[in-house]
Amino acid sequence: MAASDNQWESQSSQLYQQIFQKIKQHPQRRITFAEFMEAALYDPTFGYYATRARLIGQTGDFFTAPHLAADFGELLAEQFVQMWSILGRPASFTLIEMGAGQGLLAGDILRYLLDRYPEFCQCLDYQIVERSQVLVALQQQHLRPFESYIQLCWSDLTTIPTDAITGCFFSNELVDAFPVHRVRFSQGQLWEVYVTTADPDGRSSRPEVLFREVEDGLSTPDLGRYFADVNVHFTTPPYPEGYTTEVNLRAIAWLEQVARCLHQGFVLTIDYGYPAERYYHPARSEGTLQCYYRHRAHGNPYLHLGQQDITAHVDFTTLEQKGSACGLQLLGRVPQSLFLMALGLGDRIAALSQSESRDRQEIQAILRRREALHSLVNSLGMGNFWVMLQGKALPYPLPTLKGLESPDSTTPL
C-alpha cells in the first residue's frame, strides 16, 4: 500500500470514530443521514473536501466541465456580459460564484473577460463563496494572476447584507453536494432513514458493522411539507414498499439566502437533476444517491469514508417554487447542451471541423479539443445537466437571455 493510501486510510478511520462518537452521544444513538453526509463531505479535518479536494479532476474521483475545456467558462462569460447590459451596464456588477472548486472556472471566465470585455472588467466585482479552506487555498493560488486587474474576494453568504448585490449568483454542480435527508415509504407511512451503529465499541473497521440504517419518525415536519408542496403523495399512485428517496432541505435554505442578498439581477444554477414528477416517480425506488471513488460510481455511502464524493440529484421543481416564493422569477430551464449551443459552442465546434492544418501534433490537439467540446453537450453526460435561470427586479420588457435562445439547428454537433 502506498504512503498516500495509508494516510487516507488513517484519516478515514479517524472520521469513522468521530461519527461513531456523535452517534453514541445522541440520546437515541442515531443521527440523520443529512448529519452523516455533512460530516463525510465537510468535516474540516477529515471530510472529503478537506482530504481529497486537490485530486478532483481527470485523475481523481470525478471531474466537472471546467476540467474539460476553457470554453465552458468563456461561454458563461458571454452570458454574464449580456446580463450586465440588460441591467443598464451598472458601474458595479457583482459575480458571486458559489462552490468554485479549484478555481478553474473562475480563471477561465476572468481570462476571457479581460481579453474581450475590458470595459466590463472595470465594473466587475468577483466574489467566491467556498466552505472548504483547502479549496480556498487552491483558488487563491490559481487566481493570483488576476488580482491586479479584477476586484476579487472570498465571502460567506451569511455575511452578505440583505438586498446588497446587483449582478449574478451562479453555481456549477453545487446543489448536488448539499447533505440530504433520506426517507423511506413503508407500511403505508413515510419514515426517515437514520444512521446508527451495531458495534457497541466502535472498533470494527468494517463499515457494514460500524454503521447501519434504521427507520423512525421524521426529524422535522418540513420533510412532510416538502412532498405536499411538490404534489407527491405516496399512496396515489401506490409506491412500492421500501421506496427510498432524498430530500434536500439545505437547497431551500441556500436559495432563500441567495434571494435575500440579491437586490437586482440573476441566479444561474447548473446541475444534474429532474423535475419533481420524474425525481419522485414510483419507478425510481432507490432514489438518486450516488458515490464516486476514483471515477467509479456506486451506491454505498458508508465505504471509503471521507475519501469518496457523495451526491444526490437536484429537484428543480422545488428550486423553482421556492425561488418564486422569495421573489425570484423563473426565466427558463434548459439542458446544458442547448444552453451552450445557444451561446456559440456550435460555432466553435464548426470552426474546428474546418481546420486545414496538416501538422500532426496540431491535428491531435484539435481532435482532443473537439472531443472535450462534444463532452460538454453529450446528452448521455454533461449535456443532460440542467441550467436554470432566475431573476429579481429585472427591467421590463426583458430581452431573452442568450443561453435561453433556440440554437441554430443547422450547426453540426
Secondary structure by P-SEA (a helix, b strand, c coil): ccaaaaaaaaaaaaaaaaaaaaaaacccccccaaaaaaaacccccccccccccccccccccccccccccaaaaaaaaaaaaaaaaaaccccbbbbbbcccccaaaaaaaaaaaaaccaaaaaabbbbbbbccaaaaaaaaaaacccccccccccccccccccccccbbbbbcccccccbbbbbbbcccbbbbbbbbbcccccccccccccbbbbbcccccaaaaaaaaaaccccccccccccccccccaaaaaaaaaaaaaccccbbbbbbbbbcccccccccccccbbbbbcccccccccccccccbbbbbbbaaaaaaaaaaaabbbbcccccaaaaaaaacaaaaaaaaaacccccaaaaaaaaaaaaaaaaaacccccccbbbbbbbcccccccccccccccccccccc
